[in-house]
Amino acid sequence: MHMAGPREAIQHMIIRKNFGCTHFIIGRDMAGSKSSVTGEDFYGAYDAQDFAKEMSEKLGVTPVPSLNLVYTEEEGYTTADYAKEKGLNTKKLSGTKFRQMLRGGDDIPEWFAFKSVVKVLRDNM
């Protein structure tokens, strides 16, 4: 992945289509990158999803947007937009922190990963 933003998402859609796919799951901030000057996101979080939707008919591939899920004490798993709208307290664990905890043998919160998944990951490190 080159982290080239929405156009890269389209490239991946075309590649998948060439292998026979009719649908393409596209996540939040797919192929996004940070500005090297400010550290801010170069593209919007949903720019790739929006561009994929715009190009879907021409490409003959249906984009399936993946929503940004978060965990809240109040309602369990929900979308980030809903949690923000309702003022819910979200729990976060970055990928970097997760890998550090995994390597360090620390307990991984069950809201973040199933114990069986953590075991498989640790057994294969």
N, C-alpha and C positions, 0 to 999 in steps of 0.2 A: 504494500500500500504506500502510496506517495504522499498521502495527506493533502490532496489537491482539491478537497471540498466537493461541492455539488457536481462538478464535471466528472470527477473521479467516480462518484456514485453512478452516474450515467454510464461510464465505461464499464463498471462492474455489471450493470443491468444488461448491457449488450453482450458481454462475455457469457453471462448466464443464459441469455437467450440463445446464443450460438450452441450451447450444450443442451438445449431443449426446455429450459425453464419458461414457465408462463407467468410466474409471480416472483417477486423479489422483496425479501424482508429488509427494511432499511431503518436503521436505528437513529436515535437522536445524535446529532453532530457527527454523522458518518463522514469519515475522511477529513474531519475538521483539523485545523492547525491554529497555532497561536501566532500572533504578530511577533516578529523577532525584536521589534523596537519597544512595544509597550507591554507585551505579555498577555494582551487581551485576545479573545477569540477573533480570528480573522473573518470567519463566516458565522452567521447566526445558527443557533442550535438546530433549527428546523429547515434551514435553507436547502439541504440535500433532499429532504422529503418533499418539500414544495416543488423543487425543480423536477424530481422524478415524477410527481403527479402531473406536472405540466407536459412532460415528454412521453408519458405512458402510452397514449394512443398512437403516436408516431412510431414508437419502438415496439409496440405489440407486447409489452410486458406490464403486468399490473403491480404497482408498488404496494407493499403491505407495511404501513408505518408501525414501528415499534415505539410504544409510549415510554416515557421516562418514569419508571416506577420507583417509589420510595417506601420506606417503612415508617409508620407512625405508631406511637403507643395507643393513641385514641382509636384508630380504625384499622390497624394492621397495614397491609399493602394497599397502596392507592397510587394514583398518578401524581407527579410533582405539581402539576397545575392545580389539581383539586386540593391538595394539601395546602398550597400557598393561598388559594382562594378562601379556604375555611380556617386558615391560621393554625393549622396543626403543626405539632413539633415533629420534625423529621429526624431520623437517625441516619447517619452517614458513615461510610467506611470506604476510603479510596482504594483503588486497585493496588497502589503502592503500599499502603498500610496493611492491606490484606496479605500481600506477599511477605511483608516483614513478619507479620504475626504467624503466618504459615511456617516460614523457615525457623522462626524462634520458638515454635512449639506452644505459642500462646493460645488460649481458648478463643475460638472464632464465634461471635454471636450467632445464635441459631436463626435470627431474623435475616442474617446475611447469607449463610450457606448451610445446607443440610450437613449433619455430622457425617453421614455416609460419604458425601462428596469430599469433605475435608479429609477423611481417612484415605480415600483413593488418591487425592493429591499428595498427601504426605507420604504415602507408601511408594509413590512413583517419582519422588524428587531426587 
